[in-house]
Amino acid sequence: MQGTNKLRGPSAVVQGATIEVEVLSQDKTVEVSTGGPPTSYPVGPDGKVSIPTPPGFTGFVSVSVGHDLNRQVILVEIVAPSP
């Protein structure tokens, strides 16, 4: 587990799994990007967000909350499953 004072989540997940993050601030959405335009996901009333991993993708995904100087980011590595 890794995190900041606003966001907590795993450091790695297996391809095809779900990234489970917890938002520790009042932010209503998280933004997720694999290098292209970000996708927004709503934060549940319990402060949790389930993010599906992109199909066939391995590498790092950035998950962020906040804007501009208040933005906080974690990087989650998507790894291929063992053969």
Secondary structure, DSSP 8 states (H G I E B T S, - for coil): -EE-SSEEE-SEEETTSEEEEEE-SS-SEEEEESSSS-EEEE--TTSEEEEE--TT--EEEEEEES-GGG-EEEEEEEE----
